[in-house]
Amino acid sequence: MGERRVDEPLREEHRTVVITGASRGLGFASAKHLYDRGWQVVAAMRSPDAGLARLREATGARDDDDRLIGVPLDLGDPASIDAAAKAIEAAVGVPYAVVHNAGISAAGMVEESPLELWQNMFQTHVMGPVQLTQALLPGMRAAGRGRIVMVSSQGGVRGMPAIAAYSASKGALERWAESMAGEIAPFGLGVTVLVTGVFDTDIITDEGTTDNRDLDGPYTALHTTINKRGRLAIRIAKKPAKFARALAKALEDTAPYTKHPVGPDAHMLVLSSRVLPQAAMHHMSRIAMGIPRQGAIRDGTAALTASQRLMIRAATVVPAPVMQRIALLIMKLQSAPKQSAQESENHG
């Protein structure tokens, strides 16, 4: 038998996937969905005893089912990462796919966020996954097959106010994915980035987010409007099962590098970022999030403009993708008078 072509359908015995952060949210839903589709799932998580029990209950897997395996993994601990890589190889040999899903979130302006938070963000979203990938990549490269999936978010496409550390780390994750794709493609491997929209998981709740906001400080006005928009976004959050289905489809990718938005809000942002200049993206995000214009709070107070008040009120009933289109239209209308004035000066 010859070697499997990169575009050849995957044989059942090769369908082994490692999913980090599999104890909850998108990771849990993905582990269940892929197990149900016949994959052998290695669920990597901080507390596999409790997390694996929930997965077995959700999937109906028996305790001795070798298609559902739990592995302890703490991405903040290099020793834990090394141990996890060895446990994975001992349990399943060389996995076909590795899904870097584990993540943390935090709210707060740059000025409010301690350096330790930034370090934790990059350790969880970049340094830890890099270490795990370095440990597993030699076997995958030797096998000449496989896929590494990076779970990014809208914050990785464009830096978002009040979550700078999160956005920066997800942006770094995407640049790493792009770089590595060129390195490992000649060996038959591929890389996929999944850009997630808002999903109904713990990470978007107060309980699942580290809160560094100073609600009585200089950024109070910004926090108030951004918080309102965030609460509205939660109302339209998609179920994790939708992401799991998208991941299953992405694992069948054969191109060296692919990038897929998951969710209508993510689709809109990715499309906008491809066709609009950065200045336009800045203003669209500003208006959609209810952030005052430049210089509006130099005196310490910020009154919302009529368009911002309209945006906040409309957001209670209008879906997020439509809101983004409205924000873009308002931005164009606001910039039109300035352009006319500049043209008049040029002709004067």
Secondary structure, 3 states (H helix, E strand, C coil): CCCCCCCCCCCHHHCEEEEECCCCHHHHHHHHHHHHCCCEEEEEECCHHHHHHHHHHHHCCCCCCCCEEEEECCCCCHHHHHHHHHHHHHHHCCCCEEEECCCCEEEECHHHCCHHHHHHHHHHHHHHHHHHHHHHHHHHHHHCCCEEEEEEEHHHHCCCCCEHHHHHHHHHHHHHHHHHHHHHHHHCCEEEEEEECCECCHHHCCCCEEECCCCCCCCHHHHHHHHHHHHHHHHCCECHHHHHHHHHHHCCCCCCEEEEEECHHHHHHHHHHHHCCHHHHHHHHHHHCCCCCCCCCCCCCCCCCHHHHHHHHHCCCCCHHHHHHHHHHHHHHHHHHHHHHHHHHHHC
